[in-house]
Amino acid sequence: MSIIRTEAIVLKQFDLGEADKIITFFTKDYGKVRAVAKGVRKSRSSMSGIVLPFNYNLVTIYRGKSIDRINQVRNIFSFNRLREDLVKMAYASFVAEAVEKVSQENQANEALFALLLSTLHKIMVAEEGLPYIELIFKISLLVVLGLKPQLDYCAICNKKLDYWERNFFHIQQGGLICPECFQDNQDEFRLQGFILSVKMVKTLTNIINNGFKSLAALELTEREYRQLDQLANQFIKYHLELQLKSYDFLYMIKNLGET
């Protein structure tokens, strides 16, 4: 039996038997890890408040043949405000589920770990602009996973692109396509395409290159935001094949006008 010690963010938990829980962590050094928290549901357990969703902890885990077990856990930072605010909880739950779905067990991805931690912090401290934080997270997630949208060269013929008043973004091809390739693929484009202004292309480029550093400069009309948000959602759905339960709740919250 080996022992690992690593920084870890709680993605989710569920009950096991009468007293235990299975905790899913995303760790800095080992990727996704699932481990049993023994006796955590008992009233006197000192661990119960530390393994709540979104908490950032230092954990020591015994690696068993069939299932791992948490030996020690120390809180580094508690994201209580994410669990106390319904709107922020909806955004944080979406982010946590997305990372849980795309991450691999026992495969470290420090860039993804850093993105998760910074996104949770941005959501926690935000006084406004939560939809922008969500948009930047989704685009940055694609970059971290090696699925960066192609914006400089035609995604079909690889010709260097000039930006025009109307720029053709093809979801299935993974980026912008030139006018000639658009003419050859118009029927397919109607199902898989977006027409973007120069401003929207530059916004995507800024997010891809700068992540959350682009947040302060992000200024979109409601229509522009919704179009880029739909583009990101369709890109993620097609290229990552993600169907996230938490997104339905987030979508409801957003449409209630609470953000």
Buried (B, 14 or more C-beta within 10 A) or exposed (E): EEEBEBBBBBBBBEEBEEEBBBBBBBBBBBBBBBBBBBBBBEEEBEBBEBBBBBBBBBBEBBBEEEEBBBBEBEEEBBBEBBBEBEBBBBBBBBBBBBBBBBBEEEEBBEEBBBBBBBBBBBBBEBEEBBBBBBBBBBBBBBBBBEBBBBBEBBBBEEEEBEBEEEBBBBBBBBBBBBBEBBEBBEEBBEEBBBEBBEEBBEBBBBBBEEBBEBBEEBEBEEEBBEBBBEBBBBBBBEBBEBEBEBBEBBEEBBEEEEB
